[in-house]
C-alpha cells in the first residue's frame, strides 16, 4: 500500500468532526468504494489512517482511496438510515453485497360485494384486507389453495365475475361457491370470507370448533350433503394446522434471523410467524462479509432487508446484533420493534432450527457452486482458454414473423447464472423475420456500448466495464457468422477478444445432441453426449431462450391490450381500463349500447356516443 491513501486519510482526520455521521470513500475516478457510519467520525477514520490491523481487503480499499466525503447527522439512528440508503443505492465495491430487490407477496381479500381471494405484490396497494407479507411465495400459494378449497372463495378477475351467466368449472369441482350467479347468498358468502380471515389471524382452532358444530347440526337435521361439505372443510384446515404446528408458535408476530458462516461465505435464514403460525422462510447469501463480525453483519443485513418493508413486532437473532438499540429505533414503523437474542426456551429452539437450516442451505449452495465452477474450468480447458472462465454471455431472439421481436442476454459466471446482469432488448429494426439482422443489431448495440465505456474508462472518466470471456449465440453457423461480422466491424477480433461460439439445437431438437460451433474452427467442439459440461451449456442456452420468450410474451400482451380502444379520442389509460373491466374485452365494449357505455365510470353521454360510433363505424 502506498502512502497516498494514508496521507489523504491523515489529512482528513485532522479536520474530521467528533460527531455521528456517514463517510464515503471514493477512488480517483469518483467511484464510491465504501460507505460506513460512525458514532464518532474522527475516531473511525483514525482507525483507517493508522494503516495497521487492517485486513488485506480493507488495506486495498485504503490504497485506492483518493477522496473521503463526510456527512454529519444529529443521531446514530439517522447515521444508520443514511448508511443503509447509500449502500443500497450506490452498491459500493467493498460493502456487504445483499441483493433483495423483490417485494414480498400478501394474501388479499379485495374490497367488493363478493371479495376476491388473490395474491398481491408491490408498493401500490388496492383497497382490501391484507394478510402477510409472506417471505416464501410457495407457502403463501399453498395457503391460498387451502382457503379456496376449504372456504369456496372466488379467485376470478372482476371482469369475469361481472359478466358470468353460469358457474365456471371451479364450482363443479367444489372449489368455488359461485357468488357470481347467486348460487350462494351474500350473507353466506360474507360468512365464508370472515371464517377464512379468522383462520389467517391465527384463530384456526376456533374456526374448527364452529365448523364441527355446524357439521353436527347438519347431520342431526339429515342434511348430509351440507355435513359432508363441512367435513371436507375441516379436513383441509386440519392438514394445514398440522403442518404449521410442527414449527411451534413461541413467536406471535415476528421473524427469526439466523446467521451461519463458513468463511468467507455466509447464509442468513429467516423464519416468519404471523398470528402464531409459521408462514414461510427465506435464505440469503450476502457477499463481501469477510471483514465483518457476526454482530456487524446482522446489523447491516437487518437494516437493509427491512428497509421499505413491513417490520415485524419482534426479531429474534442467533447472535447479538451490533447497535441493536439504535437499529430497533431506526426500524420503527408505527410500532416498537423488539430486537433480541434468546438464550433458552422455545424461542431459542426456533432460533436453533433456523440456524440448522442456514447451515444446510449454505452447504448445499457451496456444493452446487463447486460443481458449476468445475464445469466452467472444464469448459475453459476444452476451449484452450488461458486462465479461468469468469463470464459467459449468451443471446437469443424471439418473435413471431418479425412481430414484437426481442432479444435476451443472459450471463453465467463461476457461481452460476448472474441474473442481476441479464439484459433484454427490443428490436428497433424493421418488422421482418430475419434472425440474422436482429442478432446483428443486438450484438452491435451491446458491444458497441461496451466498447465506448471501455474507451471512457481508459480516459479516466468512468470505471472499467466487465467484458465476457465467451460470447455465445443460440443458433448455427449462420448466427456464428453474424457474430463474427459484428466483432470485425467493431474491431474486436484478436487474441485478447472474447471467444465466439454458437450453440445449435440437436436433431429433432433433442437435448444432449446440441452442436457447439467455434469461430475459426471448421469442426464443432467435441463434448460428450449428456456430459455434465453439455448439461451446463444447455442450462445457459435454455435460460436465454426462457428470458427471451418471457419478454416477447410481455410485449405481445401489451400490444394486444392496446387494441382498438387506443384510437378513440378522449379514452386514456384510466377510461380504457374501466371499459375493459366492465365489459371484459374489446369485443364486449363493441357490443355495448350507448346506454351501457354511459354507466361506466368517467364516461358521459357525449363520450359514450363517440366510443359507440368509433367501434361500430
N, C-alpha and C positions, 0 to 999 in steps of 0.2 A: 504494500500500500504506500503510495506516495504521500508526501506531506501536504499536497494541495487540499484534499478533503479535510484533513485535520486542521490545517490553518484556517480554512473557511469557518469551520465549526468553532474553533477557539475564538475567532474574531467576533462571531455572533454571540457566543456565551457572555462576552464582556458587556453586551448591551441587552441581553435577554431578561425579561421581567420574571419576578418570582411569584407568578400568579398562575391559576389554572388556564389551560389553553390547548390548542392543537397546532402541530407543526407539520409542514410538508417538506420533504427533501426532494430536490429536483436535480437532474443532470444538466450537462452543458447545453443540451438541445431543448431544455424546458420540460422534459417528460418527468412526471411525478414518479419517484422511486418508492416512496414510503410515506404513509400518513400515520401519525401517532398522537395520543393525548397524554397530558401530564397534569398532575396536581400542582407541580412547580416546574415551569418550562426551563428555567435556568439549570436546575438540578438534573433534569432529564438530558438536556443537550450536553451538559458537562460529562455525563457518563459515556457519550459517544466520542467527545473530543479527547478524552484521555487515551483512547486507542488500545487499551489493554482489557483483557477479559471478554473480548468480543469473539463470537463465532466467525468462521471463515465467511459465511454468507453475509453477516452484518458488516464485517470488515470490507467486503467487496462493495456493499452499498455505500459505506462511508467514502470509499475510494472514488466512487462515481459522483458523489455529491458536489455540485457546483453552486448551489443556492439553497437557502432554507427560508421558507415563508412561515411566519408566526401569526397566529390569531388568538388574541386574548379573549376569554369569556368570563362571565360572572361566577360560574359554579362548575363543579365537577360534572354534574348532570348535563349541563349544556355542552361541556367539552366532549363527553361521551357521545351525545347525539350528533354533534358535528363531525366527530371522528368517523362514526359509522356511515353517515351520509356521504362523506368524501370517499371513503373506501369503496362503497357500493357504486358511486358514480364514476370515479376515476380509475378504479381497478389497478392500483399500483403494483408494480412487479414484485416488491418484497413484502407485501402484506399477505395476510391469510386470504386464500382464494376460495370463495364459497359461492357457488352458483345455485341460486334458489329463486329464479325469477317467476316461477309458476305460482298462480294463486290457488289456494285450496278450495275444493268444492263444498257446497252446502246442499242439504235437502230443503226444498222449498214447497210450501203449500201456497199456491197463488191466491191473490185476493179476487174471488169470483163467487157467483151464486153456487156453483159446484166447484170448489177448489181443486186444482190440478196438482198431482204429485209429480215433481220434476227435480232435476239437479240444476244448480246454478253455480257458475264460476265467473268471477270478475268483480271489478270495483263498483260498477253501476248495478244497483240492486232494484229490481221492480218490486212493487208492493206485495206483501205477503208475510207468511210466518216462516222464519228460517231456523234450521237446526244444523249445528256444526260449529266450526269447519271440521272437515274430515281429512286427516293427513294421508290416508290411504283411500284412493278413489274406488278401488275394488271392494273394500269393506263397505263403503257407502252404497255402491250399487247393489251389493248383496242385501243390505238392509232395506233398500228401496224395493227390491224384488219381493222380500218377505212382506213388506207393508202392502204392496199391490195384491199379493196372494191372500193375505190374511184379512185385509180390510176392504178389498174390492174397489180401490180408488182409481179414478180415471187418470190416464197419463197422456191422453191425446192432446194435440195442439188446440188452441181456442177456435181457430178457423174450422178445424174438423168437427169439433164439438158443436159449433153453431149451425153447421149445415148437414147434420146427420138426420136421416129419416128412419133408419133402422139400426139396431145394435151391430157393433163390429164383432170380429172373431173372438176378442178377449171376453166378451160377455158369454159366448158359447162355451168357452173353456174355463169359465168361472174365475176370471182374473179381473173383472170389472163389473160394477153393479148397474151400468148403463144409465147414468143420470141424464145423458143426452136425449134419450127418448122416454124419460119418465118411467123407467122400469123400477125405480126406487123413488120414494118421496123425498122432498128436500130435507125434511126433518130427520129422516132415517139416514140420508147421506151425510148430513152435518154431524150426526152421532158417530158415524164411521170415522170421519175426519178427526173428531175430538178424541176417540179411542186411540187412533194412530199417533196423535200428538202426545197424548198421555204416555204412551209407550216410549216415545223418543225422549220424554222428560224424565225417564227413569222409573216410571210407575207401572212397569210391566206386570208385576205381581198383582197389583190392584186390577189391571185390565183382565188378567187371567181369572180372577175371582168373579168379576162382573160377567164374563162370558160363561163361566161354569154355571152361574145362577141362571142365565138366560137359556143355556142348553138344557138344564134340568127342567125348567118351566116348560120349554117347548116339548120335551119328551113326555111330560105329565099330561099335556093337552093333546097328545098324539100327533103333534106337528113334527114328524120325524125328518122331513126334508130340511126344515129350519134347524133342528137339533144337529143334523149332520153337518150343516154349514158352520155352526158354532164349533163343532168338534174339529173340523178341518182348520179353523182359525186358531184354535187352541194349540193344535199340533205345530203349526208354523211358528207361533210365538214361543212355544216351549223349546223348539230346536235352537232358536236364536238366543234365548236366555241361557241355555245350557252352554253354548259356545262362549258367551260373554262372561259367564260366571267362572270359567277356568282362569281368567285373568284377575279375579278379585275385584273388590270395589273399595279399597282403602282410600282412594283419592276420589272425591266427589266430582270436582270440575278442575282439571289441571293436566299438566304434562309431566312425564318423567324424561329427563335428558341424561343419557349415559354416554360417557366418553371412554373408548378403548383405543390404546395406542400401540403400534408396533413400528417404532421409529424407522424411517421418517414418515410413516403413514399413520392415518388416524381415521376413526369412524365414530360418528355421533348417531346414536339411536334414540328416537323419540317415540314414547308410548303416550297416547292421548286418551283421556277419560272425560266423558260428558255424562252428567247425572248418574255417576257411579258406574257407568258402563264403559268398557273398553271399545273405542270406536276406530281403532287402527293404529298403525305405526309407520314410521318412515325412517330411512337411514341416509346419511350424508357423509361425504368423504372430502372434508376441507383439505386444501393443499397449502404448501409453504408454511408449515406449522412447526418445523424443527426447532426454532428458537423460542417458542412459546412454552411457558409452563402450563400444566393442566388447567389451573385457575384462569390464566390469561386466555387460553384457547376457548374455554367455555364462556368467558365473558364476551369475547368478540363474536362467537358463534350465536349465543342467545340474543345479543343486541341486534345482529344482522338478520337473524332468522325471523324475529318477531316484528321487525320494522315494517310498518304498513299492514300488519295482520292483527286479527283479534287476539289479545293477550289473555291467557287463562288466569284464573284466580291464584293458582299456585303452581310453582315449577320446582320439582324435586330433582336434584342433580346427584350424580355419582361422586363428584369431587367438589370441595368448596370452591366457590366462584370468586375470583378477584373483584374487589369493589362491589360486592353483592348488594349492599345497601344502596349505593349510588345507582347501580343498574336497575334495581327494583323501582326506585323513584322515577327513573327515566322511562320505564316501560308502562307506566300508569296510563290507562285508557278509560278513565271514569271509575276505576276501582283500584284498591290497594292490591299489589301483586306480592305474594309471599314467595321468596326465593330462598331455598334452604337445602341442606344435605342431610337426609335422615340417617340415623346411626343404627336403629333397631326397629323391630316390629314389622307390621305388614307393609308399610311404605318402603322400608329398607329391602324387603323381599321383592317388591316390584322393581326397585332400582337394580337389584342384582339380576332379575330376569332380563331387564333391558340391557344391562352390561354384557350378559351372556350372548344376547342377540347381536350386540355391536361387535363382539369378538368374532362370532361365527360369520357375520356379514363381511367383515374386513378380510378374514382368511379366504372366504370364497372369492371375493373380488381380486385379491392378490394372486390367487391361483389362476383365475381366468386371464388376468393381465399377463401373467408369466407365460401362459400358453400362447397368447396373442403375440407377445414380444418374440417368442421363439419362432413363430411362423414368419414374422416380419424379418427376423435375422435370416431365416432360410430363404425368403424371397430375395433379400439382398444378395445372398450367395448365388442364387440362380441367375440374377441379373449381372453379376460380377461387379456389384456396387462396392466402392471403397469406403467402408465405414458402416454405420447403422442407419437403416431407413427410418426416418422420423416422420415423414409426411407424404401421404399419397392423396392426390385429388382426382376424383372420378366424375365424369359428366354424362348426362343422359338427356335426351329430347323427348317431349311428349306433346302430341297434337292429334287432331282428327282432321285429315285432309287439309292440313295447314292452318286450321282454325284454332283459336285460343292456344297458340303454340308457346310452350315454355321450356325451360331447361333447368336442370338441377346440378349443383356441385356439392358432393359430399366429401368429407375428409376423414382419413384414417391415420392414426398415429400409433405410437408404441403401446399405449394403454387401451386401444380400441377406437371406436368411432367418436370423432370430436364434433358433437352435434352443435356446439356453440359456433363452430366455424363454417357450418353449412351455408350455402348461398343459393338463391333461386333467381332466375332471370326470365323476364317477359320478353319474348322475341319481338324486336322492333321492325324487322324486315317485312316484306310483302307476305300476305296470306298465301303461301304456296307449300305444298307437301315436299319440299326439298330439304331433306335431313342434313345434307352436307352444307348447304348455305346457312342453315340455322346453327349448326355446330360451329361453323367458321365465325359467325357473328358473336356467339357467346365466348368462344375461346379468345377472340380478339379483344373483346371488352374486358375479360378477366385479366389477361396477361399484359394487355396494353396499359391498363390501370396500374398493375403491379410494377411494371417497368418504370412508369412515371414516379411512383412512390419511391422506388429504389434510387432513381436519379436525384430526387429531392433529399433523400437521406444522405447521399454522398456529398451533397452540398451543405449538409449540417442543418437542414431546415426541419426534418422530421426524423422519427425513429425508423430503423430499417424494417421493412416488411418481411414476412416469412415466406420463402419460396418452397414449393414442393420438391421432393426428390424424384417423384414419379408423377406423371400426368397420364391418366387412363381414360379412354372414351368407350362408351358402350356401342359396339359396332364391329365391323370387319375391316378389311384392308382399305376400303374407300374412306371410312372415317379416319383411319390412321393417316392416310394421305392428306386429308383435310387438316388434321392436327399438325403434320409436318410442314405444310404450306404456311399455316399461321405462324408457326415458330420461325420459319425462314423470313417471312415478311417483317416480323418484329426484330429480327437479328438475334434470335435466342438459340440458335443451334451451335453446338460446340461441346467440348469436353466438360465444361462446367454447367451445362444446361441440364434440365430435368430429363430423365429417361421417358421416352414416349411409347405408350402401349395402347392397344385396342383389344377389348375382350368380346369375342363373338359367341353368340349362343350356339349350343351344341345341336347336333342333328335331332330333329323332332323337338327342339327346344328342351332337350333333356339335360337336367343339371348334372354336372360331373363330366360332361363332354365338351365344355367350353374350350375354345381355342384362343390362346393369347399371342397376338402378333406384336412384334417389337420393331421399332424404327431402325432401319439399317441392317436388318436380318431377313433373309429370304425364307427361313423356316420358322414355324411357331415355336414358342418356348416348350421345352419338354418338362411337363409336370404330371406326375402320376394321377391316373383316374381316381377320383374320390379320396385324394390325399388331404390331410389337414390344410396344406397350403392352398390347394384348389378350393377348399371349402371357405377359407378366408377371403379369397378373391371373389367367390360367389356372394359372400355377405356384403362386400363393398359394392359390387355391381348391383345386387338386388336392392340395397339401400338407396343407391342413386335412382333406380327405377321407381321405388316406392315414393321417394321425395318428389320426383318429377310428376308422377301420376297424381299425387295429392294436390300439388299446386295447379295442375291442369284442371282437375275437377272443381277446385275452388273458383278458378276463373270462368269455367263453363257455367257453373251455377250462378255466378254473378251476372254473366251475360244473359242467361235465361231469365233471371229476376228482372232485368231491365225491361225487356219485352215492350209491348205496345204502349204501356202507360207512361213511359218516359217522354213520349212526344206530345203529350197533352198540355197545353199552356195552363198554368195555374195549379198543376198537380206536381208537388215536390215530393221529397222522400217521406215526409210525415203523412201526407194525404194518401200517397201510394200504399204505404204500409196499412193505413186504416181501411182502404178499399180491399186489399188482399186478405186482411184478417176477417173482414165482414163477409166476403163472397168466396174466399178460399182460393181463387185463381183468377187469371185474366179472363178466362172463358166465363167464369161466374160473374165478373164485373160486366162483361159484354151482354150477358143475358138479362141483367138487372134493368128494371124500368127506371124512368126518371124519378118516380116517387120513392122507389127503393134506394136510389142513389142519394136522395135528399136526406135520408135517415142516417147516413154515415157522418160521423163527427168531422166538422170542418168543411163540409160540402153544402153550399147554399143552392137555391133553386137555379140560378144562372149557371153555376159551375156544373151542377148535375146535368143540365141540358147540354152543356158543352162536352162533357165526358160521353154522354149518350150519342151525340151527333158524331163525335170523333171516331168512336169504336164501331158505329153502325153505318158509316158513310158508304 
